């Protein structure tokens, strides 16, 4: 087990990189996927494209490196951060296209909340401003716009996550619903002082708490991949949002 694999699930493509024990790059695979623009200022991804390109690029990178699952010590995930996915707990399928971090459809909601004087208290907990960039209003939009979604979410049938959590759920076959601190901190739902989801914020944005993934340290145990994906189970040992991951990479 002398290799590491990094999954870089970005905004326009997914990349997998195999590193040797000395952290030199052994192999790289990359796949682009479609962007969807339903209206001006709206940006969406098909969550199945994010998933399929992840599996495809990891398999290609392993083949190019000439390694099997037994030769991989661990996988780490880095991802486009605020992009919002809501999926069915049973099937793992998204109920709406992922709403991308660039999407501005909830600008009016954020402006109204600012006008109501809510931004200072939100910023004090999250370190963020009220803006469509972040996940909370995107999530509320999906729950309001998809027929039956809010009822199903409150019944525990739906899951929320940024892209890392969606990929982790799929990679582990639904065994792990978790995210890391860097991604959670970009949702407008996490108190960055406690490192946990905040009850007042989930009420404010009308998000059922049962949808939310467990927040874990960026470096740690995130379960193992389903054996059939890559020819054997591989440990998942780290998650970090793309900009934070890049900062760590630059030491």
N, C-alpha and C positions, 0 to 999 in steps of 0.2 A: 504494500500500500504506500507507494512512493509519490503519488501524484495528487494534485488538488484540481478541482474544476470550479471555475467561476461562471455563473449564469448572469449575464448582463441583459436584462429585459428592458429595452429603451423605448423611446417614443416612436421611432420609425423602423427599428429593426431589433432583433434578438441575436445575441452573440454568446457563444460558449468558448471558454479558453481553458486549455489544459496546461497546468504548471508542473514542472518537475520539483523535486524536493528543495532545490536551491532557488526556487521561484523564477527560473527561466521559463519562457514560453515554449511549449512543445508543439501545440497545435491550436488552431482557431477555426471556428465555423460561424457563419453569419447568415441570417435570412431576414429579408424585409417583409413587411406585411401591409395591407391596405389601410389607408386613413379614410374616415367617413366624415363628411361635412353636411349634415342634414339641413342646416340653416346657417346664415352668416354668424360667425362667432361661436358656432357649435362644433365640437370635435369629439368623435367617438372611435373606439376600437371594438372589434369583435373579440370577445374574451377567448373564443376558441382559436383565433389566430395567435394570440399571445401564448396559449398553451401549446399548440401544435408546433410553433417555431421553437419553443423552449426544448421540447423533446427531440425535435429534429436536429437542432444544432448541437445538443449534448451528444447524441449518438454519432453525428458526423465528426465531432472533435475527438471523441474516444477512438473512432476508427482510424482517423488520421494519425493519432498518437500511438496507435497499435497497442492499446490497453483495454482490459476488461474491467468489470466492476470491482473485482478483487484487487486491482491495482490502483484504486482510488481511495485515498484516506478520507476525503470529505468533499462535499459540495457547499459552496457559498452562493448566496443570491444577492444581487443588487438590481435596483429597479427604478423606473419612472415613479415618482413618489406619490403625488396627490390623486392620481387617477383612481377612480372609484368603481368597484365591482360589487354587485349584489347577486348571490347565487343560491340555488336550491340546495338545502342541506342533504337531501336524499340523492339527487342526480348529479350534483356538482356543476350544473349548467347555469350560466348567467341568465337572469330574467330580463335583462336590458343590456344593450351594448355598454361597455365600459365608458364612463364619461371622463375624458382626458383632462389633465391638469390645465391645459390651455383653454378649456371651454368656459364661455362667459354667460351661459344661459341664466345663471342665478344672480346676475348683477343687481337686478331690481330688489331681490330679497335682501341682499347684503346692504343696499342703500337704505332700505326701509329700517333694517335693524340698527344701522348707524344713526338714522334720524330719531329712533327711539332711545338713543343714548346708551346702547348696549355694548358698544365697542370697548370702552375702558375696562369693564369687568372681564370681558372675554380675553382681551390682550394681557391682563394681569395674570391670568392663569396659563394661557397658551403661548405667550410671546409673539402672537400673530395678530394681524389686522383682520377685520371682517372683509373677506374678498372671495369671489367665486373660484379663485385659484385653489383653495383648500377643499377638503373632502366633504365637510359636514353638510353644506347646502346642496351639493351634488347628490349625496345619499338621500336627503329629505325629498329632493325632486323625484328620484326614482320611486320612492315609497308612495309619493302622492300621485304620480302619473301612470304607473303600471297598475292595471286593474287588480284589486285584491292584495296588492303587495304589502300595504301597511298592516292589514289584518293578518296576513301570513307571517310577517315579521314578528308581530306581537305574540303569535302562537308558537314561535320558535322554529318555523319552517325555513327561514331565510338567513343567510350569513352575509356579513359585510367584510370587505377587506380592501386595502390597497393591493396593488398587483402582486407584491411579495406574498401576502397572505393567501390570495387566490391560488397562486402557483404552489405554495406549500401544501395547501389542502389537497390539490390534485396530485402532487408528487407523493404524498404520504397516504393516498387513498382515503382521505377524510379522517385520518387518525389525529392530525394536529391542526388546530385552528389558532394560529398565533401570528404575531407580527413583532417587529423590534421597536425599540424606543425612537429611532430616527424617523421611521415611517409614522408611528403613532403621533409623534409631535407635529405632524403636518396635516392633521385632520380637523383641527379646531375642537376636538373632543377630549384631549388629553391635558391634564394638569402637569406641566413640565417640572413642577417642584416635587410632586409625589411620584411622578412616572406612571400614573394610573389614569384610567378613564374617570372623568368627573361627572358626578350625578347631576349637578346643576347644568352643565353644558349639554349633556344628553337630553335633558328635559327641554332646554332652550331650543335645540335644533330638532326636537321631536324624533329622537332616534332610540328605538328599543335597545336597552343595554345588552340583552341576550344575543344580539347580532354580532357583537364586537369580539374581535380576537383577543386572546391573552397577550399582554405586552411582556416581552422577554428582553434580556440583554442582547445586544447585537451579536456578541460572540458567545455561543452556547449550544445547547442541545435543542434541535428543532425536529427530531425524529429521523426516520430513514425513508428512502424512496421505495416505492413498490418494486419488488424484485423483477417483475416482468418488463419494466420500463427500460432498464439498462443492462439486463442480463444478470442481475443480482442486486441485493440491497446496498445502498450507499448512504452513509451518514450525512445529514445536513447540519452544518455546524456554524453557520453564520448568515445574518441578513443585515443589510444596511442600504438605505436610500442612496440613490446615485451620487448626489453631491457630497453627502457625508462620507460615502465610501471613497470617493476621489480624494477628499481631504486626508483621510487616513492613509491612502496610498501614497500621498506626497509627504507622509511622515510629519 
